[in-house]
Amino acid sequence: MAKVMPGRYTAEIEGDFVVFLIGMRINHFWKVHKWFPVFRAMPAMLRSLEEHPERGLLGARLVPGLRNIGVVQWWRSFDDLERFARNADDPHLEAWRRFNAAVGTGGDVGIWHETYRVASGAYECVYNNMPAYGLAAATAHVPIARRGEEARQRMAPGDEA
């Protein structure tokens, strides 16, 4: 079990970064042969990225649901994310090809993603009596006073107006 850190904390990261949300939706539970290979593809990709931190993944967190299963990922840059998605030596491109061949637009399994570029300092988060979590687990988990006691101070340092 992760160690709970009493008090208020935030995340700290220098420079821009990317938040990437990706997931799948099981549209027909009984078509296990369609959705299970999609479900299995993501852990292999994440293992590969964890073994090679130089590829730019800062951290990831599973967001389980009944029909929708998602992963929040934090990346050093959009270029790193795109390079991983397109590199034939990385597991994503082959998984994408298998998905298109087996499922395509048939409707049995849905996939989705959203990509957000976050400008340096243009983020805010707080963790109270929590283990290192989310962005703080992917980057640096620091006492909240280091970035500001109020959300506005953390969101735009130096712009407390």
N, C-alpha and C positions, 0 to 999 in steps of 0.2 A: 504494500500500500504506500502511495506517495506521502511524503511528509507534509503535513499541514503547516503553513507558515502563518502564525498569528499576526494580525495587523493588516495594513493596507499596502499593496504592492502594485506595480505597473510593469509594463514592458519597455525596453529601451533598445533601439536599433539605430545605427547611423546610416544615413543615406536612404535612397528610395528602396522599395521592395514591392513584391507582388503577392496578392492574395488570390489563390486559385481554388475555386469550388468546383468539385466534379462529383458526379454520381450516376446512379442507374435507378430506373424504376421498373419493378416487376409488374408488367401489365397482365400477364396470365400465369398465375402461380403454378398451374398444372403443367406448364411447358418448361419443366426443370432443365431439360436438355438444351434449351435456348438461353435461359438466364444464368444458370450456374457457371458456365465458362466465362461469362462477363464478370460475374461476382468474383471468380478466382483470379482474374487478370490483375486487379489492383494491388493485392498484397505482394505479388511478384515484382511489380514495378516499384513499389515503395521499398522493398528489400534491396533492390538494385541501387536505388538512390541513396539509401542509408549506407550502403557499402562504398559509395563514391560521393562523399560530401562536396567534392570539388565541382560536381555537376550543378550545384546551386540550390538544392532543396534545403530549406532551413528547418522545417518540421512539418508534421502532418497529424491530423486528428480525425478519427472515424466519427461520423455522425449517423448512428443506426436509426432505422425506422422500419415500419412494417412493409410498405411497398417501395419506399425510397431509401436508398443507402448512399450516403455521401461521404466525402472526405474534404476537409478544409486543409489546404496546403499553403505554406508560406515559402516564397522563393526569393532569392537574392535579386533576380532581375527577370524581365520578360524574355530577354535573349536566352537566358539559361533554360527557362521553361520551353520555349519554342525549339531550341536545339535538342532537348530531350525528346520532344514530341516527334521530331522529324528524323532523328538519327537512326539509321538502319541497325546500328550496333546496340541500341538500347531497346528494352522490351516493349515500349509503347507502340511503335509503328507496326510491328507484327500483330499485336493484340488488336489494333484498329483494323487491320486487313482481315483478320479472322472474324471480327464482329461484322464487318460489312458483307463478308461472304456467307456467314451463317444466319444473320438476323437482317441486316440491311434496313430497308424501310418496311419490313413485314409487320411491325407493330407489337411483337411479342415482348420485347424489352426496349425500354427507352433509356437513352443516355443524355446527359446534359453537362455543361460546364459554364462557368462564369469566371472572367479574369478581371482583376482590378489592380491597376498600378497605383501605389500609394506614394505620394511625394514625401520627401524627408520631413519628418516632424508632423505630418498631417494625419495623425492617428491618435486615438485616445483609448485607454483601457484601464480597468481597475479590477483587482482581485483582492477580496477581503476574506481572510481566514481560509485560504485555499492553498493547495500545493501549486507549484509552478504549472501554469495551464495556458493553453492557447498560444498567442503570440509571445507571451513571456517564457513559455517552455521552449519555443522555437528560437528565441533570441536571448535576451538578458532579463532576468527577473530581479527587479530593483525596488527598494523602498519608494513609496509614492512621492515623498518629499523631494526626491532627486529630480523629478520631472514636473512637480507642481501639485499642490493640494486640490486644486479645482480642475474640472474637466477642460475648461477653456485654456488654462495654462498648459495642460498637457497636449492639447490639440494644436495650438499655435504658440510655441514658446516665444516669449518676448512680446506677445500681442494680447495683453490682458484687458484691453479696452472693451 
